[in-house]
Amino acid sequence: MHNPEGLYELNPAVIDVPEGLDLVAGLTGFADAGAAVTQLSEYLLDTVDHREVATFDADILLDYRARRPTIYFDQDHLADYRPPRLSLSLATDEIGQPFLFLTGFEPDFQWERFSDAVMHLIARFKVKTTTWVHAIPMPVPHTRPIGVTVSGNRTELIDAMSIWKPRTQVPANALHLVEYRLQQQSHPTAGFVLLIPHYLADTEFPDAAVKALESISAATGLIFPTDALREEGRDFLTKIDSQVESNPELARLVGTLEERHDSYMEGNPLRSPLTDMDGELPSADEIAAELENFLAARRNGEEPEPFSL
């Protein structure tokens, strides 16, 4: 087996990484509902002080044909190329508390070796806890707080925050494997799965990033600036609500999701927050179709077309 340390290069200029820090991780790849991890990464890298400690080898870990990088064409020449990055940074939160931040693309190849490499870095810097986030689409209403499912071995977080505890098989994320290996070593670890309204999964949902930051804060005590994201979230939900209120049929569909969500949260014997009493999954198609114009217009900076259900 190849040496895991060959997957990354340490920055020789960084020799003062304190021991015993919290590690925060979020990788973009298979699922990122509401662009939660993408927004989290961009927001933190834009708002907190950070410097790279280690950089992973994209040529080994990434399938470029499946996730092609962007190259910039300027009239008659190629002006810029920005290769995908997967790196570990030393960062500080809003009040100066240091932490480690693993961010970038989810590896396509060599998961076992990547997991071992992360474990090496955790051991090297004597990491205190490891916390990671990702997000999946769920038939839940946007009018209710975003829920989370918590995995790992930090029972205090699971007991306090995990609203859905299924027994199921799910497509794995590379960080699932890291979490599994850390559990085997009894290293304190928590994975937060954000449950994002399925009809908002393909857009940038600011509240998803806020929930990711809140989850990380709950696990680590780190403090992050969220005012700008919260303001964006209020504006986003106001526009969504306006569209829903103008269409009685759409309002009825959202109301059905609200009833199922509230019944589950009140302790009724539903099998999950996804299903009705007959165990049927509500369809995303009607709501998604109604919101498609709005979300597409928002991405393009245009005024949304009226709903036409």
Salt bridges, closest charged atoms under 4 A:
GLU5 OE1 - HIS120 ND1 3.79
ASP16 OD1 - ARG51 NH2 3.05
GLU19 OE2 - LYS126 NZ 3.65
ASP22 OD2 - LYS128 NZ 3.97
GLU52 OE1 - ARG85 NH2 2.66
ASP63 OD1 - ARG65 NE 3.87
ASP74 OD2 - HIS77 NE2 3.92
ASP76 OD1 - HIS77 ND1 2.90
ASP80 OD2 - ARG82 NE 2.90
ASP108 OD1 - ARG67 NH2 3.09
GLU112 OE2 - ARG181 NH2 2.96
GLU156 OE2 - ARG154 NE 3.03
GLU214 OE2 - ARG230 NH2 2.94
GLU231 OE1 - ARG234 NH2 2.82
ASP235 OD2 - LYS239 NZ 3.41
ASP241 OD1 - HIS142 NE2 2.78
GLU249 OE2 - ARG252 NH2 2.59
GLU258 OE2 - ARG144 NH1 3.64
ASP262 OD2 - ARG144 NH2 2.83
ASP262 OD1 - HIS261 ND1 3.26
ASP276 OD2 - ARG260 NH2 3.41
